[in-house]
Amino acid sequence: MCRYGQGVVRAIFEEFDAENLEGFTAWLPTMGGDNAEVVRVESEAFGDRRMFFAWDPESRLGELFTKALKLRRTPWDVYFLYAPGVRWEGDEPPQPTFWMHQHPVDYGVDPKLLLNPGRLSEEVRRLLGKGGEPSDSDLPLNLHYKALLWLTRERAQYSVEEIKDGAQGSKQDGSPN
């Protein structure tokens, strides 16, 4: 999952401390630099014992879900929710009870299921049996904000001076600003 998506999932895990909420992230080699070491670092950074991480260097899991969900391309930024008691039996994974994604429609996905942190949280709440409305009317905004904080905290941050110096340097060497 991308770092933004990881931030959304992390915020949901922080919102729900239920022991029966567990997660599994399978990393596929979709971006340059994806490898087992990245998975190790990300799993340690997530810091929740209810979340498990795995490296799938041959994208086998991705291919299984491509087939099971009848997609045109291998998904890699997807969020599956399963109701309690759903088991994987047989060669193909079970159909998710609910799922969302971060893909363009050419993958064969439903654009109505584009990742929406508030809706994903509501579905988690429903599956956990908590029912009712989200506890906070600003929950979608808060989850989005937490995800963005997680994303920016993990990336290199530049000061205004560093950006300004870089822009001035590119003007001096003749490259466009």
Buried (B, 14 or more C-beta within 10 A) or exposed (E): BBBBBBBBBBBBBEBBEBEEBEBEBBBBBEEEEBEEEBBEEBBEEBEBEBBEBEBBEEBEBBEBBBEBBEBEEBBBBBBBBBEEEEEEEEEEBBEBBBBBBBBEEEBEBEEEBBBBBBBBBBBBBBBBEEEEEBEEEEBBEBBBBBBBEBBEEBEEEEEEEEEEEEEEEEEEEEEEE
